[in-house]
Amino acid sequence: MPTETVYGLAADARNDMAVARIFAAKGRPRFNPLIVHLADAETAQRYVVWSDMAQKLADAFWPGPLTLVLPLKPDAGLSPLVTAGLPSLAVRVPAHPLARSLLQRFGGPVAAPSANPSGRISPTKARHVLDGLSGKIEAVLNGGACPVGVESTIVGLTAEPTLLRPGGVAGEQIEAVLGQPLASPAQGAPISAPGQLNSHYAPGAKVRLNVTAPRDGEILLGFGAVDCALNLSATGDLTEAAANLFGHLHALDALDPDGIAISPIPDTGLGRAINDRLRRAAAPR
């Protein structure tokens, strides 16, 4: 199903077999938890222990590209595969009209990680989904290109508010709503949310970051006023760059280059989410 961030591989979060098929189709490790998508905040409260802080963030950013990790209710009734055995659950209310219609008609919790083989480039078009998962899934709801283009921001609220993954909502916006800074995960902390694996979002070609002069055989993914094969945003607009990121990586990888070189991206606002994805794409595999 399309969301405003990327396409998600959707299954009933209460059905063990359906959730297991997500992991099988993606080749996803079982220790990596899933995000549960819901029609509204009221439905989310059936499955997690709600808080005033969660309400503030839901009021400000839902529906939208923000995921909250909250304590799992003991009677939630979800497949334990969804949480990877953790006592917490990641929940989100997406904004894409097709996703909202599906969730409202279904009326229950939908687990939906990105609809791509695990560790590879996330899909922002229906064609990307079919390129990676054809024959392993039943269908794709074609909602066109995803407008945000990077996954949701994930904030942990099981203790002090913690930025677990930068994404479609800038950390600075969240801090402004909370009136306090977001903590960072402790060094070496176990995985507590999706998107925390060191190697992730990777094309087939090797990725090199902060490049101003590509090497022979490399193809340049640019940002700003540079001579390049494809440009995330010629005007230096981070919102445009985020929307183009995965689609441009798919297009360049299809050319089978020796490597993909990427221009420097400012590490502020949505740039933090873009750089997070690029660092994981460039990590040793």
Number of C-alpha atoms within 10 A of each C-alpha: 21 29 30 26 29 29 31 25 25 22 21 19 26 19 17 15 13 16 24 17 15 23 20 15 19 21 13 17 11 15 17 20 25 27 26 27 29 26 24 18 18 10 15 20 17 16 23 22 17 18 13 8 13 20 13 14 18 19 12 14 20 18 19 21 25 27 31 29 25 23 20 22 17 11 9 13 13 22 19 16 21 29 23 19 14 17 15 24 29 28 25 28 26 26 18 19 13 17 23 20 12 16 19 13 10 13 13 19 23 27 28 22 26 30 29 25 20 21 21 19 25 32 29 32 20 21 15 20 25 17 12 19 18 14 10 13 16 7 14 19 12 14 18 13 21 21 17 24 28 29 30 27 25 27 28 26 20 17 9 12 22 19 21 24 25 25 29 28 22 19 22 15 13 22 15 10 14 15 9 11 15 18 13 14 16 8 6 6 7 10 16 22 26 18 26 15 13 16 19 23 26 26 22 17 20 18 22 20 17 12 16 14 12 17 14 8 12 19 22 24 25 25 23 18 11 15 14 18 11 18 22 27 21 16 12 16 14 23 19 17 26 25 24 22 23 27 21 17 22 19 12 20 20 12 10 15 14 16 21 25 25 24 21 15 22 14 13 14 18 26 21 20 24 27 20 20 26 22 18 20 25 21 16 12 11
